[in-house]
């Protein structure tokens, strides 16, 4: 799956750019107080993949340690017994969301 920054999309036909801009604005607002980001990730994911999704949506870099600390305090994730494989880096633990349905949260960002 490929992700693209909304700011770097090519010109699209009709009013599709406006539609995408509006959808991105709504998504940024929605992930501030819900867990809907679960629908943008595979069932099992790394914390780095989770942070990358948030960085793409907000369009800015997030501090790795603070992000993970904040996210773990929300108690939304369950660690699995699985790790990533096939990369040159140290294997990363895979996580899943405890709830695969929209949940309202305290404001996160």
KOLGU-938135 format. One record per atom (N, C-alpha, C): residue number from 1; atom name; x, y, z. Coordinates in pm, 1 decimal. Example, Ala and Ser with C-alpha at 12.3 -4.5 7.8 and 13.67 -1.06 7.14 Angstrom:
# KOLGU-938135
     k    a          X          Y          Z
     1    N     1319.0     -569.0      780.0
     1   CA     1230.0     -450.0      780.0
     1    C     1320.0     -330.0      780.0
     2    N     1285.0     -225.0      708.0
     2   CA     1367.0     -106.0      714.0
     2    C     1290.0        3.0      787.0
# end
This chain:
# KOLGU-938135
     k    a          X          Y          Z
     1    N       84.0     -115.9        0.0
     1   CA        0.0        0.0        0.0
     1    C       89.6      123.7        0.0
     2    N       58.2      219.0      -82.4
     2   CA      134.5      343.2      -87.9
     2    C       53.3      456.7      -28.3
     3    N      121.5      546.7       41.0
     3   CA       59.1      665.0       96.6
     3    C      121.9      787.2       31.8
     4    N       42.1      887.3        9.0
     4   CA       89.7     1011.6      -49.0
     4    C       45.2     1127.0       38.2
     5    N      129.7     1227.6       48.1
     5   CA       91.3     1347.0      120.9
     5    C      -13.4     1421.7       40.8
     6    N     -113.1     1471.4      107.8
     6   CA     -221.1     1543.8       41.2
     6    C     -165.1     1667.6      -28.6
     7    N      -65.4     1728.8       32.5
     7   CA       -5.3     1849.9      -26.0
     7    C       69.7     1821.5     -155.9
     8    N      106.2     1695.5     -178.8
     8   CA      186.0     1660.7     -295.2
     8    C      109.2     1582.0     -400.8
     9    N      -21.1     1586.3     -396.7
     9   CA     -101.7     1517.1     -497.4
     9    C      -93.9     1591.0     -629.9
    10    N      -97.7     1520.4     -740.2
    10   CA     -102.3     1588.1     -870.2
    10    C     -239.2     1652.9     -889.8
    11    N     -248.9     1737.8     -990.1
    11   CA     -377.9     1800.9    -1019.7
    11    C     -476.5     1691.1    -1060.6
    12    N     -594.7     1695.7    -1003.1
    12   CA     -697.0     1596.8    -1033.4
    12    C     -812.3     1663.2    -1107.9
    13    N     -890.9     1583.7    -1175.6
    13   CA    -1002.6     1634.9    -1254.9
    13    C    -1113.3     1689.7    -1165.3
    14    N    -1189.9     1778.3    -1223.5
    14   CA    -1309.6     1835.5    -1159.9
    14    C    -1273.7     1898.3    -1025.2
    15    N    -1352.2     1873.0     -923.8
    15   CA    -1325.6     1929.9     -791.3
    15    C    -1269.2     1824.9     -695.1
    16    N    -1202.7     1723.7     -748.8
    16   CA    -1151.4     1614.8     -666.0
    16    C    -1044.0     1661.6     -568.1
    17    N     -964.1     1761.5     -606.5
    17   CA     -864.7     1814.7     -512.4
    17    C     -934.3     1875.6     -390.5
    18    N    -1041.8     1949.5     -412.4
    18   CA    -1116.2     2009.0     -300.8
    18    C    -1176.8     1900.3     -212.0
    19    N    -1227.7     1796.7     -274.1
    19   CA    -1287.9     1686.4     -199.5
    19    C    -1182.6     1619.1     -111.8
    20    N    -1065.6     1595.6     -167.6
    20   CA     -958.5     1531.2      -91.6
    20    C     -910.1     1623.3       20.6
    21    N     -898.0     1752.4       -5.7
    21   CA     -856.8     1847.5       98.1
    21    C     -957.2     1846.7      214.5
    22    N    -1084.6     1845.5      181.1
    22   CA    -1188.9     1843.3      283.7
    22    C    -1184.5     1712.2      363.0
    23    N    -1166.5     1600.5      292.8
    23   CA    -1158.2     1469.9      360.3
    23    C    -1037.4     1465.2      453.9
    24    N     -923.8     1519.4      410.8
    24   CA     -803.9     1521.7      495.1
    24    C     -827.3     1607.1      619.4
    25    N     -893.6     1720.1      602.2
    25   CA     -925.3     1807.1      715.5
    25    C    -1014.0     1733.9      816.3
    26    N    -1114.2     1662.7      766.1
    26   CA    -1204.7     1586.8      853.2
    26    C    -1131.2     1473.5      924.6
    27    N    -1042.4     1404.8      851.5
    27   CA     -966.3     1294.4      910.8
    27    C     -875.0     1345.8     1021.4
    28    N     -805.3     1458.7      997.2
    28   CA     -719.3     1516.1     1100.9
    28    C     -800.3     1546.3     1226.8
    29    N     -917.7     1602.0     1208.2
    29   CA    -1002.9     1633.9     1323.7
    29    C    -1050.5     1506.5     1392.6
    30    N    -1087.9     1407.0     1315.0
    30   CA    -1144.9     1282.8     1369.5
    30    C    -1042.7     1203.7     1451.8
    31    N     -916.9     1197.2     1405.9
    31   CA     -819.2     1116.5     1479.9
    31    C     -772.2     1185.4     1606.7
    32    N     -811.4     1310.7     1626.8
    32   CA     -777.4     1377.2     1752.1
    32    C     -861.3     1326.7     1868.3
    33    N     -979.8     1273.7     1840.0
    33   CA    -1065.7     1231.1     1950.8
    33    C    -1128.0     1092.6     1931.8
    34    N    -1085.1     1017.2     1829.6
    34   CA    -1132.3      879.6     1812.6
    34    C    -1015.5      788.5     1776.6
    35    N    -1041.6      660.4     1771.9
    35   CA     -939.5      561.9     1734.4
    35    C     -955.6      514.8     1589.9
    36    N    -1017.9      592.8     1502.8
    36   CA    -1047.6      546.7     1367.0
    36    C     -923.4      514.8     1284.5
    37    N     -806.6      548.0     1334.3
    37   CA     -684.6      515.1     1260.6
    37    C     -669.2      363.5     1244.7
    38    N     -738.5      285.7     1328.2
    38   CA     -730.8      139.3     1315.7
    38    C     -772.2       93.6     1175.6
    39    N     -860.5      167.8     1112.8
    39   CA     -909.4      128.0      979.9
    39    C     -809.7      158.0      868.7
    40    N     -701.5      228.1      899.5
    40   CA     -600.7      262.5      799.3
    40    C     -478.8      171.3      805.4
    41    N     -476.3       82.3      900.8
    41   CA     -361.3       -6.2      919.8
    41    C     -401.1     -151.5      899.1
    42    N     -301.8     -236.9      870.0
    42   CA     -332.8     -380.5      865.2
    42    C     -367.1     -429.6     1006.2
    43    N     -418.1     -548.5     1015.5
    43   CA     -458.4     -604.8     1145.9
    43    C     -341.8     -602.9     1244.4
    44    N     -222.2     -639.6     1199.9
    44   CA     -101.5     -635.7     1283.4
    44    C       -7.7     -530.3     1225.3
    45    N       48.6     -447.5     1311.5
    45   CA      132.6     -336.4     1266.4
    45    C      236.8     -306.1     1373.0
    46    N      339.4     -233.2     1332.9
    46   CA      442.1     -190.3     1426.9
    46    C      406.3      -51.6     1479.7
    47    N      467.8      -13.9     1590.8
    47   CA      445.8      119.8     1644.7
    47    C      499.4      225.9     1548.6
    48    N      604.0      192.3     1476.7
    48   CA      658.0      285.1     1377.6
    48    C      557.6      309.0     1264.3
    49    N      489.0      204.6     1220.5
    49   CA      386.7      221.0     1116.6
    49    C      271.7      306.5     1168.1
    50    N      234.4      287.0     1292.8
    50   CA      128.4      366.7     1354.0
    50    C      167.6      514.6     1357.5
    51    N      289.2      541.4     1402.4
    51   CA      337.7      679.7     1408.8
    51    C      345.7      740.9     1269.7
    52    N      389.2      663.8     1172.1
    52   CA      398.7      713.4     1035.0
    52    C      262.6      755.6      981.1
    53    N      158.5      679.2     1011.3
    53   CA       23.0      715.7      968.3
    53    C      -15.1      851.4     1026.5
    54    N       10.2      869.7     1156.4
    54   CA      -21.8      997.8     1219.7
    54    C       60.3     1111.0     1158.5
    55    N      187.7     1086.6     1131.1
    55   CA      271.7     1189.8     1070.3
    55    C      220.7     1228.7      932.1
    56    N      178.8     1132.2      855.3
    56   CA      125.0     1160.6      721.8
    56    C       -2.9     1241.8      732.6
    57    N      -91.2     1202.9      821.2
    57   CA     -219.7     1272.1      834.3
    57    C     -200.7     1415.2      883.8
    58    N     -114.3     1433.6      985.0
    58   CA      -92.1     1567.4     1039.2
    58    C        7.6     1650.0      957.9
    59    N       84.0     1583.0      872.9
    59   CA      179.9     1655.0      790.0
    59    C      297.8     1710.2      867.0
    60    N      333.9     1642.8      976.5
    60   CA      449.2     1687.1     1055.2
    60    C      510.3     1567.7     1127.0
    61    N      637.5     1581.2     1161.6
    61   CA      707.8     1476.4     1235.5
    61    C      664.3     1478.9     1381.1
    62    N      652.0     1361.1     1439.3
    62   CA      615.9     1346.8     1580.0
    62    C      731.0     1280.2     1653.8
    63    N      756.4     1325.1     1775.1
    63   CA      862.3     1265.5     1855.5
    63    C      825.8     1120.0     1885.8
    64    N      917.0     1030.9     1850.8
    64   CA      890.6      886.6     1862.2
    64    C      857.8      845.1     2005.0
    65    N      940.5      882.7     2100.5
    65   CA      919.4      838.9     2239.1
    65    C      791.1      896.0     2298.3
    66    N      766.1     1023.9     2274.6
    66   CA      644.6     1085.1     2329.7
    66    C      519.0     1025.9     2265.7
    67    N      525.0     1000.1     2135.1
    67   CA      409.5      942.7     2066.2
    67    C      376.1      805.6     2124.7
    68    N      476.2      720.4     2137.1
    68   CA      453.5      585.1     2188.7
    68    C      403.5      591.4     2332.9
    69    N      462.7      678.1     2413.2
    69   CA      420.4      692.9     2552.7
    69    C      273.9      737.0     2560.4
    70    N      237.6      838.1     2481.0
    70   CA       99.1      886.2     2479.2
    70    C        3.3      776.2     2434.6
    71    N       42.2      706.7     2327.5
    71   CA      -47.2      605.2     2272.9
    71    C      -66.4      488.9     2369.3
    72    N       39.1      450.8     2437.8
    72   CA       27.2      340.2     2533.4
    72    C      -60.9      378.5     2652.2
    73    N      -64.8      505.5     2690.6
    73   CA     -150.4      546.9     2802.1
    73    C     -298.3      536.3     2766.4
    74    N     -330.5      533.7     2637.8
    74   CA     -469.8      521.7     2595.6
    74    C     -521.7      378.6     2606.5
    75    N     -433.0      282.3     2622.3
    75   CA     -469.5      140.1     2634.7
    75    C     -554.0       91.2     2517.5
    76    N     -516.6      130.7     2397.3
    76   CA     -588.8       88.1     2276.9
    76    C     -523.5      -30.5     2208.0
    77    N     -396.4      -55.4     2239.7
    77   CA     -320.0     -156.5     2167.4
    77    C     -296.8     -281.1     2250.6
    78    N     -287.0     -392.5     2180.3
    78   CA     -248.1     -519.2     2241.9
    78    C     -124.0     -569.3     2169.8
    79    N      -16.0     -597.6     2243.1
    79   CA      101.2     -655.5     2176.8
    79    C       70.9     -798.9     2135.3
    80    N      122.5     -838.4     2022.0
    80   CA      107.1     -976.9     1978.5
    80    C      236.4    -1050.6     2009.8
    81    N      238.7    -1177.8     1984.8
    81   CA      360.8    -1256.3     2003.3
    81    C      446.4    -1254.0     1877.2
    82    N      399.0    -1184.8     1774.3
    82   CA      467.8    -1180.0     1645.2
    82    C      563.1    -1062.0     1636.0
    83    N      664.6    -1079.7     1551.2
    83   CA      761.5     -974.9     1522.3
    83    C      776.7     -963.3     1371.5
    84    N      827.5     -848.7     1327.3
    84   CA      855.0     -833.6     1183.9
    84    C      969.6     -925.8     1146.6
    85    N      974.7     -961.0     1020.7
    85   CA     1081.4    -1049.3      973.4
    85    C     1127.5    -1002.8      836.4
    86    N     1247.0    -1044.1      800.1
    86   CA     1295.1    -1019.4      665.3
    86    C     1356.8     -882.4      642.6
    87    N     1384.8     -807.1      748.0
    87   CA     1451.0     -678.3      727.6
    87    C     1588.7     -683.0      791.5
    88    N     1670.4     -587.3      757.1
    88   CA     1805.3     -583.3      811.5
    88    C     1807.0     -531.3      955.0
    89    N     1699.6     -465.2      992.6
    89   CA     1692.4     -407.9     1126.0
    89    C     1645.7     -511.2     1227.5
    90    N     1658.5     -473.7     1352.1
    90   CA     1610.4     -559.7     1460.2
    90    C     1459.8     -578.8     1444.4
    91    N     1410.3     -701.1     1459.5
    91   CA     1266.3     -724.9     1445.0
    91    C     1184.1     -640.2     1543.0
    92    N     1075.3     -585.3     1493.9
    92   CA      988.1     -502.3     1576.5
    92    C      864.0     -582.0     1615.2
    93    N      817.3     -559.5     1736.9
    93   CA      695.6     -626.7     1783.3
    93    C      576.2     -575.6     1703.4
    94    N      483.4     -665.3     1675.4
    94   CA      359.4     -629.5     1607.8
    94    C      249.1     -610.5     1710.7
    95    N      161.2     -517.1     1683.0
    95   CA       50.0     -484.4     1771.9
    95    C      -81.4     -495.0     1696.2
    96    N     -189.3     -503.5     1770.6
    96   CA     -324.2     -495.5     1713.6
    96    C     -403.3     -397.5     1800.4
    97    N     -511.0     -345.1     1744.1
    97   CA     -601.2     -261.4     1823.0
    97    C     -692.3     -352.6     1904.1
    98    N     -714.9     -317.4     2029.2
    98   CA     -804.6     -395.9     2113.7
    98    C     -946.8     -391.9     2060.6
    99    N     -985.2     -277.2     2008.4
    99   CA    -1121.1     -259.1     1958.6
    99    C    -1117.6     -224.3     1810.8
   100    N    -1184.6     -301.1     1729.6
   100   CA    -1191.0     -278.6     1585.1
   100    C    -1320.6     -207.4     1548.8
   101    N    -1357.2     -109.4     1630.3
   101   CA    -1474.0      -26.5     1603.2
   101    C    -1442.1      113.0     1655.7
   102    N    -1506.9      214.1     1602.2
   102   CA    -1478.0      350.8     1647.1
   102    C    -1508.6      370.4     1795.8
   103    N    -1412.7      428.9     1866.5
   103   CA    -1426.6      458.9     2008.4
   103    C    -1391.2      605.8     2028.4
   104    N    -1466.3      674.7     2108.7
   104   CA    -1432.5      813.5     2139.2
   104    C    -1330.9      816.7     2250.4
   105    N    -1231.9      903.9     2237.0
   105   CA    -1122.7      914.7     2332.2
   105    C    -1116.9     1054.5     2390.4
   106    N    -1034.3     1067.9     2493.1
   106   CA     -999.0     1202.7     2537.1
   106    C     -914.7     1262.0     2425.5
   107    N     -914.8     1392.5     2410.7
   107   CA     -837.6     1454.6     2302.9
   107    C     -693.1     1407.1     2311.3
   108    N     -642.5     1356.9     2200.9
   108   CA     -510.9     1295.0     2197.7
   108    C     -401.5     1395.1     2160.5
   109    N     -422.2     1472.6     2056.0
   109   CA     -319.7     1566.6     2009.8
   109    C     -363.6     1708.9     2032.8
# end
